[in-house]
Amino acid sequence: MSGGNAEKGCELQVRILVINTVGLKYEGITSVILNYLNAMDRDGLCIDVLAFEGIEEELENQFSRIAHLIFVPWRKKHVVKYIWDLYHVLRSNQYDVIHINGNSATMAIESLLAKLCKVKKVIVHSHNTRCNHEVLNRILKPIMDATSDVRLACSTAAGEWLFQNNEFEVLNNAIDTARFSFDEAKRAISRQKLGIGDEYVIGHIGHFTEQKNHSFLIDVFDRVHKANVNTKLLLVSDGPAFESMKLKAASLNLTDSVIFAGRRSDPEVLYQAMDVFVFPSKWEGLGLVLIEAQSSGLPCIASSMVPDAGNVTGNVQFLSLDEMDKWVGWLLENAEAEKSSRKKASEKNVYAIKNKGYDIQSAAERLRNLYLA
């Protein structure tokens, strides 16, 4: 463990500890935390962020510029050591606020420790609509409920799932709309670097896990590509299923038509290269990437398991995962449809995103006020 003691000069500031219970890595919750801390006026705040050992160097650098990192053992692999070290971090630093981000009531581990260490305000923040350990979730939920002061959720669906009859506030997965707005020149450069010519590019950004449903997406693309060979699939990120999905694409003779771009820290560049964004998740709290894609002016198609709140602009088509024919048909029709101005679509969508509270500047101010209250 390192960084366990309060930083010099923080004594007169509001001390905050931010935790991502799944770890700081290239996934949605980490992106949300980064977005908020980067945009927030941090004057008067002393912010620590918990990091599991083994964090990627690039991510460590990004967080180190805006907060003080405290390293502890990996929560999932070394539970007892994690709890012990976190207890000492909380006892040593006398935090005013702890902001716990996660997908289930296992956040009770952190909220209970915070109460035992007399943290003044305990915030639990729901980012999903289901979890992988439902029995443990039910067992720990009463503890989480009893030891949390403020409940936040990335969407109404995520809040209702985890908090049920308890009161909660929705804090939108807000973005920097200027970063994701469409730019024709950037599109040309991005497509050139990816080796894309005039092909119709179906894009997806998501960690390679069961939740993101890449196998379904590759099956859909296989049928689309058979009907229209002038198509490519662009998959961005990595994860446990990365290699198996590459093998699947190869088995379908799609190696030359599926671009596995890997993990990237510049998703705004990849959106520019796409012609449509596809989001076939089996479950979602909201889907930050869906908001980003709309900001870029992309037509979007998403699973009906994604909350309606993700359709911020009214331009997202929701389809059931049981109806693959409709996914294929929609994508083929969109490929042949006459294209309107992507720039105008992006401008219109950005206006809607800001109007509905998904712009990071105003959202970060709201979270700052919650920390200070």
Number of C-alpha atoms within 10 A of each C-alpha: 15 11 14 20 14 17 14 6 8 14 12 9 14 17 23 23 25 20 24 21 22 17 21 25 18 18 19 19 26 17 17 19 18 17 19 21 19 18 17 20 13 15 9 12 18 21 22 25 21 23 26 22 16 14 15 11 8 11 15 15 12 12 19 13 10 17 20 18 22 19 21 23 20 18 18 12 9 11 13 12 14 18 17 13 18 24 17 15 24 22 18 13 20 19 24 19 21 27 22 23 25 20 24 29 25 19 26 23 17 25 27 20 19 25 18 13 18 15 22 13 21 24 20 29 29 31 26 25 24 18 16 9 11 11 9 13 20 14 13 16 18 13 17 22 20 12 22 22 14 16 22 23 29 25 26 21 23 25 25 16 17 26 23 11 9 10 11 19 14 16 20 23 29 25 27 19 24 13 14 23 23 28 14 12 9 16 17 14 13 18 19 12 10 13 8 19 12 9 17 22 23 23 24 25 25 22 23 22 15 13 14 19 20 22 18 15 21 20 16 18 25 22 17 23 18 10 12 16 13 15 21 26 25 23 24 20 19 20 14 11 15 17 13 12 16 16 13 15 21 14 10 11 12 19 14 10 21 22 20 17 14 15 17 14 10 9 17 20 20 23 30 25 25 25 20 22 25 23 25 26 22 17 20 23 26 27 25 20 23 24 25 24 29 33 31 28 28 26 19 23 21 24 22 19 19 24 21 16 17 22 21 21 20 13 15 21 15 19 18 14 18 10 9 16 12 14 25 19 14 15 22 19 10 14 20 10 9 8 9 8 9 19 16 12 20 22 19 15 25 28 14 18 22 20 12 13 17 21 21 23 20 15 21 22 16 14 15 18 9 13 18 15 7
